[in-house]
């Protein structure tokens, strides 16, 4: 366990046996919106310190505030701290040595993953709530 807002991720992983020289895959789905900008930047910096060339990192982020998504989080006892503009995310990734391998916005996700289902079941269409972005980046 690691509290990303309070704990030292680098130290936590290394003491648990993480090998810094090995390629790795980091998955951070569903957490960035709960981090402040400072915590988000610190997290990317920590992952960068742990990453060798070719290490992959995948995460999602909201780029537009959505009342329905906030209400769902509040109902679960959580507060969504932040949304992140695309330029902010791209610049933070660049500063930490990552390049974007794949980026999907809500429309891309719906088209790729929901389109066929929605064609088959037009009466039960699936649609994403909010403005979700999925990102896969690789350490340069």
LOTIFI-618023 format. One record per atom (N, C-alpha, C): residue number from 1; residue in three letters; atom name; x, z, y. Coordinates in Angstrom, 1 decimal, decimal comma. Example, Ala and Ser with C-alpha at 12.3 -4.5 7.8 and 13.67 -1.06 7.14 Angstrom:
BEGIN
resi resn name px pz py
1 ALA N 13,2 7,8 -5,7
1 ALA CA 12,3 7,8 -4,5
1 ALA C 13,2 7,8 -3,3
2 SER N 12,8 7,1 -2,2
2 SER CA 13,7 7,1 -1,1
2 SER C 12,9 7,9 0,0
//
This chain:
BEGIN
resi resn name px pz py
1 UNK N 0,8 0,0 -1,2
1 UNK CA 0,0 0,0 0,0
1 UNK C 0,9 0,0 1,3
2 UNK N 0,4 -0,7 2,3
2 UNK CA 1,1 -0,7 3,6
2 UNK C 0,1 -0,9 4,7
3 UNK N 0,1 0,0 5,7
3 UNK CA -0,7 -0,2 6,8
3 UNK C 0,0 -1,1 7,8
4 UNK N -0,5 -2,3 7,9
4 UNK CA 0,3 -3,3 8,8
4 UNK C 0,3 -2,9 10,2
5 UNK N -0,5 -2,0 10,7
5 UNK CA -0,5 -1,6 12,1
5 UNK C 0,5 -0,5 12,3
6 UNK N 0,9 0,2 11,2
6 UNK CA 1,7 1,4 11,4
6 UNK C 3,0 1,4 10,6
7 UNK N 3,0 0,8 9,4
7 UNK CA 4,1 0,9 8,5
7 UNK C 5,1 -0,2 8,8
8 UNK N 6,3 0,0 8,3
8 UNK CA 7,3 -1,0 8,4
8 UNK C 7,2 -1,9 7,2
9 UNK N 6,7 -3,1 7,3
9 UNK CA 6,5 -4,0 6,2
9 UNK C 7,8 -4,3 5,4
10 UNK N 8,8 -4,6 6,2
10 UNK CA 10,1 -5,0 5,6
10 UNK C 10,6 -3,9 4,7
11 UNK N 10,7 -2,7 5,3
11 UNK CA 11,1 -1,5 4,5
11 UNK C 10,2 -1,3 3,3
12 UNK N 8,9 -1,3 3,5
12 UNK CA 8,0 -1,1 2,4
12 UNK C 8,2 -2,0 1,2
13 UNK N 8,4 -3,3 1,5
13 UNK CA 8,6 -4,3 0,4
13 UNK C 9,9 -4,2 -0,2
14 UNK N 11,0 -4,0 0,6
14 UNK CA 12,3 -3,9 0,0
14 UNK C 12,4 -2,7 -0,9
15 UNK N 11,9 -1,5 -0,5
15 UNK CA 11,9 -0,3 -1,3
15 UNK C 11,1 -0,5 -2,6
16 UNK N 10,2 -1,4 -2,6
16 UNK CA 9,4 -1,7 -3,8
16 UNK C 10,0 -2,8 -4,7
17 UNK N 11,2 -3,3 -4,3
17 UNK CA 11,9 -4,3 -5,1
17 UNK C 11,8 -5,7 -4,7
18 UNK N 11,3 -6,0 -3,5
18 UNK CA 11,2 -7,4 -3,0
18 UNK C 12,6 -7,9 -2,8
19 UNK N 12,9 -9,1 -3,3
19 UNK CA 14,2 -9,7 -3,2
19 UNK C 14,2 -10,7 -2,0
20 UNK N 14,9 -10,4 -0,9
20 UNK CA 14,9 -11,1 0,3
20 UNK C 15,4 -12,6 0,1
21 UNK N 16,3 -12,8 -0,8
21 UNK CA 16,9 -14,2 -1,0
21 UNK C 16,0 -15,1 -1,8
22 UNK N 14,9 -14,6 -2,4
22 UNK CA 14,0 -15,4 -3,2
22 UNK C 12,9 -16,0 -2,4
23 UNK N 12,5 -17,2 -2,8
23 UNK CA 11,3 -17,8 -2,1
23 UNK C 10,1 -17,0 -2,5
24 UNK N 9,1 -16,9 -1,6
24 UNK CA 8,0 -16,0 -1,8
24 UNK C 6,7 -16,7 -1,2
25 UNK N 5,6 -16,2 -1,6
25 UNK CA 4,3 -16,6 -1,0
25 UNK C 3,6 -15,4 -0,5
26 UNK N 3,3 -15,4 0,8
26 UNK CA 2,6 -14,3 1,5
26 UNK C 1,2 -14,8 1,8
27 UNK N 0,2 -14,0 1,4
27 UNK CA -1,2 -14,3 1,7
27 UNK C -1,7 -13,2 2,6
28 UNK N -2,3 -13,6 3,7
28 UNK CA -2,8 -12,6 4,7
28 UNK C -4,2 -13,0 5,1
29 UNK N -5,0 -13,4 4,1
29 UNK CA -6,4 -13,8 4,4
29 UNK C -7,2 -12,6 4,8
30 UNK N -8,0 -12,7 5,8
30 UNK CA -9,0 -11,7 6,2
30 UNK C -8,4 -10,5 6,9
31 UNK N -7,2 -10,6 7,5
31 UNK CA -6,6 -9,4 8,1
31 UNK C -6,2 -9,6 9,6
32 UNK N -5,9 -10,9 10,0
32 UNK CA -5,4 -11,1 11,3
32 UNK C -6,3 -10,6 12,4
33 UNK N -7,6 -10,8 12,2
33 UNK CA -8,6 -10,5 13,2
33 UNK C -8,7 -9,0 13,5
34 UNK N -8,1 -8,2 12,6
34 UNK CA -8,2 -6,7 12,8
34 UNK C -6,9 -6,2 13,4
35 UNK N -6,0 -7,1 13,7
35 UNK CA -4,7 -6,7 14,3
35 UNK C -4,6 -7,1 15,8
36 UNK N -4,0 -6,3 16,6
36 UNK CA -3,8 -6,6 18,0
36 UNK C -2,8 -7,7 18,1
37 UNK N -2,6 -8,3 19,2
37 UNK CA -1,6 -9,4 19,4
37 UNK C -0,2 -8,9 19,1
38 UNK N 0,1 -7,7 19,5
38 UNK CA 1,4 -7,1 19,2
38 UNK C 1,6 -6,9 17,7
39 UNK N 0,6 -6,4 17,1
39 UNK CA 0,7 -6,2 15,6
39 UNK C 0,8 -7,5 14,9
40 UNK N 0,0 -8,5 15,3
40 UNK CA 0,1 -9,8 14,7
40 UNK C 1,5 -10,4 14,8
41 UNK N 2,1 -10,3 16,0
41 UNK CA 3,4 -10,8 16,3
41 UNK C 4,5 -10,1 15,4
42 UNK N 4,3 -8,8 15,4
42 UNK CA 5,2 -7,9 14,5
42 UNK C 5,1 -8,3 13,1
43 UNK N 3,9 -8,6 12,6
43 UNK CA 3,7 -9,0 11,2
43 UNK C 4,4 -10,3 10,9
44 UNK N 4,2 -11,3 11,8
44 UNK CA 4,9 -12,6 11,6
44 UNK C 6,4 -12,4 11,6
45 UNK N 6,9 -11,6 12,5
45 UNK CA 8,3 -11,3 12,6
45 UNK C 8,9 -10,7 11,4
46 UNK N 8,1 -9,7 10,8
46 UNK CA 8,5 -9,1 9,6
46 UNK C 8,6 -10,0 8,4
47 UNK N 7,5 -10,8 8,3
47 UNK CA 7,5 -11,8 7,2
47 UNK C 8,7 -12,8 7,4
48 UNK N 9,0 -13,2 8,6
48 UNK CA 10,1 -14,1 8,9
48 UNK C 11,4 -13,5 8,4
49 UNK N 11,6 -12,2 8,7
49 UNK CA 12,8 -11,5 8,3
49 UNK C 13,0 -11,5 6,8
50 UNK N 11,9 -11,4 6,1
50 UNK CA 11,9 -11,3 4,6
50 UNK C 12,0 -12,7 4,0
51 UNK N 11,8 -13,8 4,8
51 UNK CA 11,6 -15,1 4,2
51 UNK C 12,9 -15,9 4,2
52 UNK N 13,2 -16,6 3,1
52 UNK CA 14,2 -17,6 3,1
52 UNK C 13,6 -19,0 3,3
53 UNK N 14,4 -20,0 3,5
53 UNK CA 13,8 -21,3 3,6
53 UNK C 12,9 -21,7 2,4
54 UNK N 11,8 -22,2 2,8
54 UNK CA 10,8 -22,6 1,7
54 UNK C 9,8 -21,6 1,4
55 UNK N 9,9 -20,4 1,9
55 UNK CA 8,9 -19,4 1,7
55 UNK C 7,6 -19,8 2,4
56 UNK N 6,4 -19,6 1,7
56 UNK CA 5,1 -20,0 2,3
56 UNK C 4,3 -18,8 2,7
57 UNK N 3,6 -19,0 3,8
57 UNK CA 2,7 -18,0 4,3
57 UNK C 1,3 -18,6 4,6
58 UNK N 0,3 -18,0 4,1
58 UNK CA -1,1 -18,5 4,3
58 UNK C -1,9 -17,4 5,0
59 UNK N -2,7 -17,8 6,0
59 UNK CA -3,6 -16,8 6,6
59 UNK C -4,7 -17,5 7,3
60 UNK N -5,7 -16,7 7,8
60 UNK CA -6,8 -17,3 8,5
60 UNK C -6,8 -16,5 9,9
61 UNK N -7,5 -17,2 10,8
61 UNK CA -7,7 -16,5 12,1
61 UNK C -8,9 -17,1 12,8
62 UNK N -9,6 -16,3 13,6
62 UNK CA -10,7 -16,8 14,4
62 UNK C -10,2 -17,2 15,8
63 UNK N -10,6 -18,3 16,2
63 UNK CA -10,1 -18,8 17,5
63 UNK C -11,2 -18,7 18,6
64 UNK N -12,4 -18,3 18,2
64 UNK CA -13,5 -18,2 19,2
64 UNK C -14,3 -16,9 18,7
65 UNK N -14,6 -16,1 19,7
65 UNK CA -15,4 -14,9 19,4
65 UNK C -16,8 -15,3 18,8
66 UNK N -17,3 -14,6 17,8
66 UNK CA -18,6 -14,9 17,2
66 UNK C -19,3 -13,6 17,0
67 UNK N -20,5 -13,5 17,6
67 UNK CA -21,3 -12,2 17,5
67 UNK C -21,7 -11,9 16,1
68 UNK N -22,1 -12,9 15,3
68 UNK CA -22,5 -12,6 13,9
68 UNK C -21,4 -12,0 13,1
69 UNK N -20,2 -12,6 13,2
69 UNK CA -19,0 -12,1 12,5
69 UNK C -18,7 -10,7 12,9
70 UNK N -18,7 -10,5 14,2
70 UNK CA -18,4 -9,1 14,7
70 UNK C -19,4 -8,1 14,2
71 UNK N -20,7 -8,5 14,1
71 UNK CA -21,7 -7,6 13,6
71 UNK C -21,5 -7,3 12,2
72 UNK N -21,1 -8,3 11,4
72 UNK CA -20,8 -8,0 10,0
72 UNK C -19,7 -7,1 9,8
73 UNK N -18,6 -7,2 10,6
73 UNK CA -17,5 -6,3 10,5
73 UNK C -17,9 -4,9 11,0
74 UNK N -18,6 -4,8 12,1
74 UNK CA -19,1 -3,5 12,5
74 UNK C -20,0 -2,8 11,5
75 UNK N -20,8 -3,6 10,8
75 UNK CA -21,6 -3,1 9,7
75 UNK C -20,8 -2,5 8,6
76 UNK N -19,6 -3,0 8,4
76 UNK CA -18,7 -2,5 7,3
76 UNK C -17,8 -1,4 7,9
77 UNK N -18,0 -1,0 9,1
77 UNK CA -17,2 0,1 9,7
77 UNK C -15,9 -0,4 10,2
78 UNK N -15,7 -1,7 10,5
78 UNK CA -14,5 -2,2 11,0
78 UNK C -14,7 -2,8 12,4
79 UNK N -13,7 -2,9 13,2
79 UNK CA -13,7 -3,5 14,5
79 UNK C -12,8 -4,7 14,5
80 UNK N -13,3 -5,8 14,8
80 UNK CA -12,4 -7,0 14,9
80 UNK C -11,7 -7,0 16,2
81 UNK N -10,4 -6,7 16,2
81 UNK CA -9,6 -6,5 17,4
81 UNK C -9,5 -7,8 18,2
82 UNK N -9,2 -8,9 17,6
82 UNK CA -8,7 -10,1 18,4
82 UNK C -9,2 -11,4 17,8
83 UNK N -9,2 -12,3 18,7
83 UNK CA -9,3 -13,7 18,3
83 UNK C -8,0 -14,3 18,8
84 UNK N -7,5 -15,4 18,3
84 UNK CA -6,3 -16,0 18,6
84 UNK C -6,5 -17,4 19,0
85 UNK N -6,0 -17,8 20,2
85 UNK CA -6,0 -19,2 20,5
85 UNK C -5,0 -20,0 19,7
86 UNK N -5,3 -21,3 19,5
86 UNK CA -4,4 -22,1 18,7
86 UNK C -3,0 -22,2 19,2
87 UNK N -2,9 -22,4 20,5
87 UNK CA -1,6 -22,5 21,1
87 UNK C -0,8 -21,2 20,9
88 UNK N -1,4 -20,0 21,0
88 UNK CA -0,8 -18,8 20,8
88 UNK C -0,3 -18,7 19,4
89 UNK N -1,1 -19,0 18,4
89 UNK CA -0,7 -18,9 17,0
89 UNK C 0,5 -19,9 16,8
90 UNK N 0,4 -21,1 17,2
90 UNK CA 1,4 -22,1 17,0
90 UNK C 2,7 -21,7 17,6
91 UNK N 2,7 -21,2 18,8
91 UNK CA 3,9 -20,7 19,5
91 UNK C 4,5 -19,5 18,7
92 UNK N 3,7 -18,6 18,3
92 UNK CA 4,2 -17,4 17,6
92 UNK C 4,8 -17,8 16,3
93 UNK N 4,2 -18,7 15,6
93 UNK CA 4,8 -19,3 14,3
93 UNK C 6,2 -19,9 14,6
94 UNK N 6,2 -20,8 15,6
94 UNK CA 7,4 -21,5 16,0
94 UNK C 8,6 -20,5 16,3
95 UNK N 8,3 -19,5 17,1
95 UNK CA 9,3 -18,5 17,5
95 UNK C 9,9 -17,8 16,2
96 UNK N 9,1 -17,7 15,2
96 UNK CA 9,5 -17,0 14,0
96 UNK C 10,0 -17,9 12,9
97 UNK N 10,2 -19,2 13,2
97 UNK CA 10,9 -20,1 12,3
97 UNK C 9,9 -20,7 11,2
98 UNK N 8,7 -20,7 11,5
98 UNK CA 7,7 -21,3 10,6
98 UNK C 7,2 -22,7 11,1
99 UNK N 7,0 -23,6 10,2
99 UNK CA 6,3 -24,9 10,6
99 UNK C 5,0 -25,0 9,9
100 UNK N 4,1 -25,6 10,5
100 UNK CA 2,7 -25,7 9,9
100 UNK C 2,7 -26,8 8,9
101 UNK N 2,3 -26,5 7,7
101 UNK CA 2,2 -27,4 6,6
101 UNK C 0,8 -28,0 6,5
102 UNK N -0,2 -27,1 6,7
102 UNK CA -1,5 -27,5 6,7
102 UNK C -2,4 -26,6 7,6
103 UNK N -3,3 -27,2 8,3
103 UNK CA -4,2 -26,5 9,2
103 UNK C -5,6 -27,0 9,1
104 UNK N -6,5 -26,2 8,8
104 UNK CA -7,9 -26,6 8,6
104 UNK C -8,8 -25,8 9,6
105 UNK N -9,7 -26,4 10,3
105 UNK CA -10,6 -25,7 11,1
105 UNK C -11,9 -25,6 10,4
106 UNK N -13,0 -25,0 11,0
106 UNK CA -14,2 -24,8 10,3
106 UNK C -14,8 -26,2 9,8
107 UNK N -14,8 -27,2 10,6
107 UNK CA -15,3 -28,5 10,2
107 UNK C -14,5 -29,1 9,0
108 UNK N -13,2 -29,0 9,0
108 UNK CA -12,4 -29,4 7,9
108 UNK C -12,8 -28,7 6,6
109 UNK N -12,9 -27,4 6,7
109 UNK CA -13,2 -26,5 5,5
109 UNK C -14,6 -26,9 5,0
110 UNK N -15,6 -27,0 5,9
110 UNK CA -16,9 -27,4 5,4
110 UNK C -16,9 -28,8 4,7
111 UNK N -16,2 -29,7 5,3
111 UNK CA -16,2 -31,1 4,8
111 UNK C -15,4 -31,1 3,4
112 UNK N -14,3 -30,4 3,3
112 UNK CA -13,5 -30,4 2,1
112 UNK C -14,2 -29,6 1,0
113 UNK N -14,7 -28,5 1,3
113 UNK CA -15,2 -27,6 0,2
113 UNK C -16,7 -27,5 0,1
114 UNK N -17,5 -27,8 1,1
114 UNK CA -18,9 -27,6 1,0
114 UNK C -19,7 -28,9 1,0
115 UNK N -19,1 -30,1 1,4
115 UNK CA -19,8 -31,3 1,6
115 UNK C -20,5 -31,7 0,3
116 UNK N -19,8 -31,8 -0,8
116 UNK CA -20,5 -32,2 -2,1
116 UNK C -21,6 -31,3 -2,5
117 UNK N -21,4 -30,0 -2,4
117 UNK CA -22,5 -29,1 -2,7
117 UNK C -23,7 -29,3 -1,8
118 UNK N -23,4 -29,5 -0,5
118 UNK CA -24,5 -29,7 0,5
118 UNK C -25,3 -31,0 0,2
119 UNK N -24,6 -32,0 -0,3
119 UNK CA -25,3 -33,2 -0,7
119 UNK C -26,2 -33,0 -1,9
120 UNK N -25,7 -32,2 -2,9
120 UNK CA -26,5 -31,9 -4,1
120 UNK C -27,6 -31,0 -3,8
121 UNK N -27,4 -30,0 -3,0
121 UNK CA -28,4 -29,0 -2,7
121 UNK C -28,7 -29,0 -1,2
122 UNK N -29,4 -30,0 -0,6
122 UNK CA -29,6 -30,0 0,8
122 UNK C -30,5 -28,9 1,3
123 UNK N -31,3 -28,3 0,4
123 UNK CA -32,2 -27,2 0,8
123 UNK C -31,5 -25,9 0,9
124 UNK N -30,3 -25,8 0,3
124 UNK CA -29,5 -24,6 0,3
124 UNK C -28,1 -24,8 0,9
125 UNK N -28,0 -25,5 2,0
125 UNK CA -26,7 -25,8 2,6
125 UNK C -25,9 -24,6 2,9
126 UNK N -24,6 -24,8 2,6
126 UNK CA -23,6 -23,7 3,0
126 UNK C -22,9 -24,1 4,3
127 UNK N -22,7 -23,1 5,1
127 UNK CA -22,1 -23,3 6,4
127 UNK C -21,3 -22,1 6,8
128 UNK N -20,1 -22,3 7,3
128 UNK CA -19,2 -21,2 7,7
128 UNK C -19,8 -20,5 9,0
129 UNK N -19,7 -19,2 9,0
129 UNK CA -20,0 -18,5 10,3
129 UNK C -18,7 -18,4 11,1
130 UNK N -18,8 -18,5 12,4
130 UNK CA -17,7 -18,3 13,2
130 UNK C -16,8 -19,6 13,3
131 UNK N -15,7 -19,4 13,9
131 UNK CA -14,7 -20,5 14,1
131 UNK C -13,5 -20,2 13,3
132 UNK N -13,5 -20,4 12,0
132 UNK CA -12,4 -20,0 11,1
132 UNK C -11,4 -21,1 11,1
133 UNK N -10,1 -20,7 11,1
133 UNK CA -9,0 -21,6 10,9
133 UNK C -8,2 -21,1 9,7
134 UNK N -7,8 -22,0 8,8
134 UNK CA -6,9 -21,7 7,7
134 UNK C -5,6 -22,3 7,9
135 UNK N -4,5 -21,6 7,7
135 UNK CA -3,2 -22,1 8,0
135 UNK C -2,2 -21,8 6,8
136 UNK N -1,5 -22,9 6,5
136 UNK CA -0,4 -22,7 5,5
136 UNK C 0,9 -23,1 6,2
137 UNK N 1,8 -22,2 6,3
137 UNK CA 3,1 -22,5 7,0
137 UNK C 4,2 -22,3 6,0
138 UNK N 5,4 -22,9 6,3
138 UNK CA 6,6 -22,8 5,5
138 UNK C 7,8 -22,4 6,4
139 UNK N 8,6 -21,5 5,9
139 UNK CA 9,8 -21,1 6,7
139 UNK C 10,8 -22,3 6,7
140 UNK N 11,3 -22,6 7,9
140 UNK CA 12,2 -23,7 8,1
140 UNK C 13,6 -23,3 7,6
//
